[in-house]
Amino acid sequence: MIRYAAISKITAAALLAAALGGCAVELPGSASAPKSPAASNAAEPAPQAQAPAPAHKDAGSGSGGAGSAPAAKPAPAAQAPVQEAPPAQPASAAQDAGAAAKPAPTPATAPTPKPAAAAGAAAAQAGTAPAGSQDRKALSWYYMKKGAGKVPDFPKETRSFPADQKAVWVGTGKKVYLTIDNGGEMGDTELLLKSLRDNKVKANFFISGYNIKKYPEYLKKVVADGHLVANHTMTHRDFNKLTDDEVKQEIADFEKLYKDITGKDVVKYFRFPYGAYNRHLLDVVSGLGYTSVFWSTAMRDWEPREHPDDPLNDILGNLHDGNVILMHQGSKENIEGLDAIIKAVKAKGYEFDTVDHLQAPPR
């Protein structure tokens, strides 16, 4: 992904949130950028499940990692990228995730270099990235806000996504798409579903497989209420760390579990855990018939909130046509503020819809 100098500015709150497990990370911007609320709500806690999650990685460019002193304040950047960072892995999954997250040990003797073509073929077979491969370069989704009423800017890679790389991140017209991610704690599910029901809103749920395995009755309620439930993988791991076969297995295991519980096939929409992807993975997921769903607004739910209206301001400060909103279910403040958010968005003339009706603008 594109790195900006401003990424090196990491606040103490952001460091704490990254260590606890986070969602979208908003990076510092210019004075002309719309000012975000002073704080955001609690990061989604790590799930109490046996599923492995990736080891923590900073959203920054390598300076000021978790547990280190913050870097010196850089000059402000022209724009403020917002991206999602992976949470710390749950203790119950640390042993399983360790094998994937730890770097391979350095061999005692340097291996004989292979010709580039042979190395690329071997890497493709293993599902890992050959050196210098742009298609397999690890990326993290982000956007750059322009203010209320204006569609944000998105990663430059999106300009060259071909039609067969099926992905959406913003729609058109006076519609918004509420997408609710659940890769951690469940939160107040009754209040969540009641707020949606009372306001006659259909949302888009991206629930990890280990949570629907643990809470099958909750999944049945979501489906019965007419919401769209999409594939968010079985164990919520960073796909950049997996082989192609492991990626396909994650998706297939979710499909089977979903059908076993609901009796229905899952709709072919998908979200990469943590927004971590690469061009090759987009091809893999598209080849399985899925459209990958990114976002154009992320609620700042990785930091503690100072004001009850902070979740509402997250949305209204970046509300725009075709808005795809990322909200994490594990945030208490998000769920408590959802009723007011829906009413305020509707008062601005917007209609909520599901992503299977999203009409993307021309690329």
C-alpha positions as CSV (number, residue, x, y, z in Angstrom):
1,M,0.0,0.0,0.0
2,I,1.0,3.6,-0.3
3,R,2.8,4.9,2.7
4,Y,2.7,8.5,3.7
5,A,5.2,10.4,5.8
6,A,2.4,11.3,8.2
7,I,1.9,7.6,9.0
8,S,4.9,7.8,11.3
9,K,2.9,10.0,13.6
10,I,1.3,7.6,16.0
11,T,-0.4,8.9,19.1
12,A,-0.2,7.1,22.4
13,A,-3.9,6.3,22.1
14,A,-3.4,4.7,18.7
15,L,-0.5,2.6,20.1
16,L,-2.7,1.4,23.0
17,A,-5.5,0.6,20.6
18,A,-3.2,-1.3,18.2
19,A,-1.9,-3.4,21.1
20,L,-5.4,-4.2,22.2
21,G,-6.8,-5.0,18.8
22,G,-8.1,-2.4,16.4
23,C,-10.1,-1.6,13.4
24,A,-9.6,1.4,11.2
25,V,-6.6,3.7,12.0
26,E,-6.9,7.3,11.0
27,L,-3.6,8.9,10.2
28,P,-2.8,12.6,10.7
29,G,-3.7,15.0,8.0
30,S,-3.4,18.6,7.0
31,A,-5.0,21.5,8.8
32,S,-7.4,21.8,5.8
33,A,-8.7,18.3,6.4
34,P,-12.0,18.0,8.3
35,K,-11.2,17.6,12.0
36,S,-12.2,14.3,13.4
37,P,-13.5,13.9,17.0
38,A,-10.9,14.0,19.6
39,A,-11.3,10.4,20.5
40,S,-12.9,7.2,19.3
41,N,-14.4,4.3,21.0
42,A,-12.9,1.1,22.3
43,A,-11.2,-1.3,19.9
44,E,-13.0,-4.6,19.3
45,P,-11.6,-7.0,21.9
46,A,-10.0,-10.2,20.7
47,P,-12.6,-13.0,20.3
48,Q,-12.9,-15.7,22.9
49,A,-12.5,-18.4,20.4
50,Q,-10.1,-21.1,19.3
51,A,-9.6,-19.4,15.9
52,P,-6.1,-18.0,15.2
53,A,-5.6,-14.4,14.4
54,P,-2.5,-12.7,13.0
55,A,0.1,-11.2,15.2
56,H,-0.1,-7.5,15.6
57,K,1.5,-5.3,12.9
58,D,1.6,-1.5,12.9
59,A,-0.3,0.5,10.4
60,G,2.6,2.9,10.2
61,S,5.8,2.8,8.2
62,G,7.9,1.0,10.7
63,S,8.7,3.7,13.3
64,G,6.9,3.9,16.7
65,G,5.7,0.3,16.9
66,A,3.7,-1.0,19.9
67,G,5.7,-0.6,23.1
68,S,8.1,1.9,21.6
69,A,8.4,5.6,22.1
70,P,6.4,7.8,19.7
71,A,8.3,9.2,16.8
72,A,9.1,12.9,16.5
73,K,6.2,14.9,15.1
74,P,6.5,15.2,11.3
75,A,5.3,17.9,9.1
76,P,1.6,17.5,8.3
77,A,0.7,15.5,5.2
78,A,-1.6,16.8,2.5
79,Q,-4.3,14.2,3.2
80,A,-5.4,11.9,6.0
81,P,-5.4,8.2,5.0
82,V,-7.7,5.9,7.1
83,Q,-6.8,2.3,7.2
84,E,-7.6,-0.8,9.2
85,A,-5.0,-2.5,11.4
86,P,-5.1,-6.1,12.7
87,P,-5.8,-6.6,16.4
88,A,-3.5,-8.6,18.7
89,Q,-4.2,-12.3,18.5
90,P,-6.3,-13.9,21.2
91,A,-4.4,-15.8,23.9
92,S,-6.2,-19.0,23.0
93,A,-5.0,-18.8,19.5
94,A,-1.4,-17.7,20.1
95,Q,0.2,-21.0,19.6
96,D,-1.6,-21.8,16.4
97,A,-1.1,-18.4,14.9
98,G,2.6,-18.3,15.9
99,A,3.6,-20.7,13.1
100,A,2.1,-18.4,10.5
101,A,3.1,-15.1,12.1
102,K,6.8,-15.8,13.0
103,P,9.4,-15.2,10.4
104,A,11.2,-18.3,9.1
105,P,14.5,-18.9,10.8
106,T,17.6,-17.8,8.9
107,P,19.3,-20.8,7.2
108,A,22.8,-21.7,8.4
109,T,24.1,-21.3,4.8
110,A,22.7,-19.1,2.1
111,P,20.7,-21.1,-0.5
112,T,21.8,-21.1,-4.1
113,P,19.8,-18.4,-5.9
114,K,17.2,-19.7,-8.4
115,P,16.5,-18.1,-11.7
116,A,13.7,-15.5,-11.4
117,A,11.2,-17.5,-13.4
118,A,11.8,-20.7,-11.4
119,A,11.5,-18.7,-8.1
120,G,8.2,-17.2,-9.3
121,A,6.7,-20.5,-10.3
122,A,7.7,-22.1,-6.9
123,A,6.2,-19.2,-5.0
124,A,3.0,-19.3,-7.0
125,Q,2.6,-23.0,-6.2
126,A,3.2,-22.4,-2.5
127,G,0.9,-19.4,-2.5
128,T,3.6,-17.0,-1.3
129,A,5.0,-13.9,-2.9
130,P,8.1,-14.1,-5.0
131,A,10.5,-11.2,-4.5
132,G,9.5,-8.1,-6.4
133,S,6.1,-9.4,-7.3
134,Q,3.7,-6.5,-7.5
135,D,0.6,-8.7,-7.7
136,R,1.5,-10.3,-4.4
137,K,2.6,-7.1,-2.7
138,A,0.8,-6.8,0.7
139,L,-1.7,-4.0,0.7
140,S,-4.0,-2.5,3.4
141,W,-7.2,-0.7,2.4
142,Y,-7.5,3.0,3.2
143,Y,-9.2,6.1,2.0
144,M,-8.6,9.9,2.3
145,K,-11.4,12.1,3.5
146,K,-12.4,15.2,1.8
147,G,-15.2,16.3,4.1
148,A,-19.0,15.8,4.3
149,G,-20.7,15.5,1.0
150,K,-17.5,14.6,-0.9
151,V,-16.5,11.1,-2.0
152,P,-13.0,10.3,-0.5
153,D,-9.9,9.4,-2.5
154,F,-8.9,5.7,-2.5
155,P,-5.7,3.7,-3.1
156,K,-4.1,4.3,-6.5
157,E,-4.2,0.6,-7.1
158,T,-8.0,0.8,-7.5
159,R,-7.6,2.8,-10.7
160,S,-6.1,-0.2,-12.4
161,F,-8.4,-2.9,-11.1
162,P,-9.6,-4.8,-14.1
163,A,-13.3,-5.8,-14.4
164,D,-12.6,-9.4,-13.5
165,Q,-11.1,-8.3,-10.1
166,K,-14.5,-7.9,-8.5
167,A,-14.4,-5.4,-5.8
168,V,-16.5,-2.4,-4.5
169,W,-15.8,0.3,-2.0
170,V,-18.3,3.1,-2.8
171,G,-21.6,3.3,-4.6
172,T,-23.6,6.1,-6.2
173,G,-26.7,8.2,-5.5
174,K,-28.4,8.9,-2.2
175,K,-27.7,5.5,-0.7
176,V,-25.5,4.3,2.1
177,Y,-24.5,0.7,2.9
178,L,-24.0,-0.1,6.6
179,T,-21.5,-3.0,6.9
180,I,-21.1,-4.5,10.3
181,D,-17.9,-6.5,10.9
182,N,-17.7,-9.1,13.6
183,G,-14.3,-10.7,14.1
184,G,-14.3,-10.3,17.9
185,E,-16.8,-9.8,20.7
186,M,-20.5,-10.0,20.0
187,G,-21.6,-6.9,21.9
188,D,-25.3,-6.2,22.7
189,T,-26.8,-8.2,19.9
190,E,-30.4,-7.6,21.0
191,L,-30.0,-3.8,21.0
192,L,-28.2,-3.9,17.6
193,L,-30.9,-5.9,15.9
194,K,-33.7,-3.8,17.6
195,S,-32.2,-0.6,16.4
196,L,-32.1,-1.9,12.8
197,R,-35.6,-3.3,13.1
198,D,-37.2,-0.2,14.6
199,N,-35.7,1.9,11.8
200,K,-36.6,-0.6,9.1
201,V,-33.0,-0.8,8.0
202,K,-31.3,-3.8,6.3
203,A,-27.6,-4.0,7.1
204,N,-24.7,-6.1,5.7
205,F,-23.1,-8.4,8.3
206,F,-19.5,-9.8,7.9
207,I,-19.3,-12.3,10.7
208,S,-16.3,-14.6,11.1
209,G,-17.0,-18.3,11.0
210,Y,-15.9,-19.1,14.5
211,N,-18.5,-16.6,15.9
212,I,-21.4,-18.1,13.9
213,K,-20.2,-21.6,15.1
214,K,-20.3,-20.4,18.7
215,Y,-23.5,-18.4,18.3
216,P,-25.7,-20.1,15.6
217,E,-28.9,-18.7,17.0
218,Y,-27.7,-15.2,16.5
219,L,-26.9,-15.9,12.9
220,K,-30.4,-17.3,12.4
221,K,-31.9,-14.1,13.9
222,V,-29.9,-11.9,11.5
223,V,-31.0,-14.0,8.5
224,A,-34.6,-14.1,9.7
225,D,-34.6,-10.2,9.9
226,G,-33.6,-10.0,6.2
227,H,-30.1,-8.7,6.6
228,L,-27.4,-9.7,4.1
229,V,-24.7,-12.0,5.6
230,A,-21.5,-12.3,3.7
231,N,-18.3,-14.4,4.0
232,H,-15.7,-13.0,6.5
233,T,-13.6,-16.2,6.5
234,M,-13.6,-18.9,9.1
235,T,-10.9,-17.8,11.4
236,H,-10.3,-14.1,10.6
237,R,-6.6,-14.3,9.7
238,D,-4.5,-12.0,7.6
239,F,-4.7,-13.4,4.1
240,N,-1.4,-12.0,3.1
241,K,0.2,-14.6,5.5
242,L,-1.7,-17.6,3.9
243,T,-1.1,-19.8,0.9
244,D,-3.7,-19.9,-1.8
245,D,-4.9,-23.3,-0.6
246,E,-5.3,-21.9,2.9
247,V,-7.2,-18.9,1.6
248,K,-9.6,-21.2,-0.3
249,Q,-10.1,-23.4,2.7
250,E,-11.0,-20.4,4.9
251,I,-13.7,-19.4,2.5
252,A,-15.0,-22.9,1.8
253,D,-15.2,-23.7,5.6
254,F,-17.3,-20.6,6.1
255,E,-19.6,-21.5,3.2
256,K,-20.2,-25.0,4.6
257,L,-20.8,-23.8,8.2
258,Y,-23.2,-21.1,7.0
259,K,-25.3,-23.6,5.0
260,D,-25.2,-26.2,7.8
261,I,-26.8,-23.6,10.2
262,T,-29.2,-21.7,7.8
263,G,-29.9,-24.2,5.1
264,K,-29.0,-21.6,2.6
265,D,-26.0,-20.7,0.4
266,V,-24.1,-17.6,1.5
267,V,-24.3,-14.7,-0.9
268,K,-21.1,-14.2,-2.9
269,Y,-19.8,-11.1,-1.1
270,F,-16.6,-11.1,0.9
271,R,-14.5,-8.9,3.2
272,F,-10.8,-9.4,3.8
273,P,-10.0,-9.5,7.6
274,Y,-8.3,-6.2,8.6
275,G,-8.6,-4.9,5.0
276,A,-5.4,-6.8,4.3
277,Y,-5.2,-8.0,0.7
278,N,-3.1,-8.0,-2.5
279,R,-3.8,-8.0,-6.2
280,H,-3.3,-11.8,-6.5
281,L,-5.7,-12.4,-3.6
282,L,-8.3,-10.3,-5.3
283,D,-7.9,-12.7,-8.3
284,V,-8.3,-15.7,-6.1
285,V,-11.4,-14.5,-4.3
286,S,-12.9,-13.3,-7.6
287,G,-12.2,-16.7,-9.1
288,L,-14.3,-18.2,-6.4
289,G,-17.2,-16.0,-7.5
290,Y,-17.0,-13.4,-4.7
291,T,-17.1,-9.6,-4.9
292,S,-14.8,-8.1,-2.3
293,V,-16.3,-5.3,-0.2
294,F,-14.1,-2.5,1.1
295,W,-15.4,0.8,2.5
296,S,-15.4,4.6,2.2
297,T,-16.1,5.5,5.9
298,A,-14.7,3.7,8.9
299,M,-16.1,4.5,12.4
300,R,-13.2,5.4,14.8
301,D,-13.9,2.5,17.1
302,W,-10.3,1.7,18.0
303,E,-10.0,4.4,20.7
304,P,-12.0,5.2,23.8
305,R,-14.8,7.7,23.3
306,E,-15.0,11.0,25.1
307,H,-18.5,12.1,24.0
308,P,-21.7,10.1,23.3
309,D,-22.0,11.8,19.9
310,D,-18.6,10.7,18.7
311,P,-20.0,7.7,16.7
312,L,-22.6,9.9,15.0
313,N,-19.9,12.5,14.1
314,D,-17.8,9.8,12.6
315,I,-20.5,9.2,10.0
316,L,-21.8,12.8,9.5
317,G,-18.3,14.1,9.0
318,N,-17.7,11.9,6.0
319,L,-21.3,11.3,4.7
320,H,-21.4,11.1,1.0
321,D,-23.3,9.5,-1.9
322,G,-22.8,5.7,-2.1
323,N,-21.2,5.6,1.4
324,V,-20.0,2.2,2.4
325,I,-19.8,2.4,6.2
326,L,-17.5,0.1,8.3
327,M,-18.8,-0.4,11.8
328,H,-17.5,-3.0,14.3
329,Q,-20.0,-4.9,16.3
330,G,-17.7,-5.3,19.3
331,S,-18.0,-1.5,20.1
332,K,-20.4,-0.7,22.8
333,E,-20.6,2.9,21.7
334,N,-21.4,2.0,18.1
335,I,-24.3,-0.1,19.1
336,E,-25.7,2.4,21.6
337,G,-25.4,5.2,19.0
338,L,-26.8,3.2,16.1
339,D,-30.4,4.4,16.4
340,A,-29.4,8.1,16.4
341,I,-27.0,7.4,13.5
342,I,-29.7,5.9,11.3
343,K,-32.1,8.6,12.0
344,A,-29.6,11.4,11.3
345,V,-28.5,9.8,8.0
346,K,-32.1,9.4,6.9
347,A,-32.7,13.0,7.8
348,K,-30.0,14.0,5.3
349,G,-32.0,12.3,2.6
350,Y,-30.1,9.0,2.4
351,E,-31.6,5.5,2.1
352,F,-29.9,2.4,3.6
353,D,-29.5,-0.6,1.4
354,T,-27.6,-3.9,1.0
355,V,-24.4,-4.3,-1.1
356,D,-26.1,-6.6,-3.6
357,H,-27.9,-3.5,-4.8
358,L,-24.8,-1.3,-4.9
359,Q,-24.1,0.4,-8.2
360,A,-20.4,1.3,-8.4
361,P,-19.2,4.4,-10.2
362,P,-17.1,3.9,-13.4
363,R,-13.4,3.1,-12.5
